[in-house]
Amino acid sequence: MIMRVLRAELGIGLAEVKAVLSEVLTGAYAGTMPEMEFLARKLRASGIVAVAARP
């Protein structure tokens, strides 16, 4: 499910989403706070626990 949300929201393909998923799970994925909160909201709406946090 998380890969589906990432692909849809980021507009990336399957190969790219695997790399992004790895970054998300390790906390290395970065962006502006509004971007991260938007993505976290989309993930939560899909039933995935997600929090946008500053490093």
Helices and strands as residue ranges (DSSP letters): H 2-10, H 14-26, H 33-45
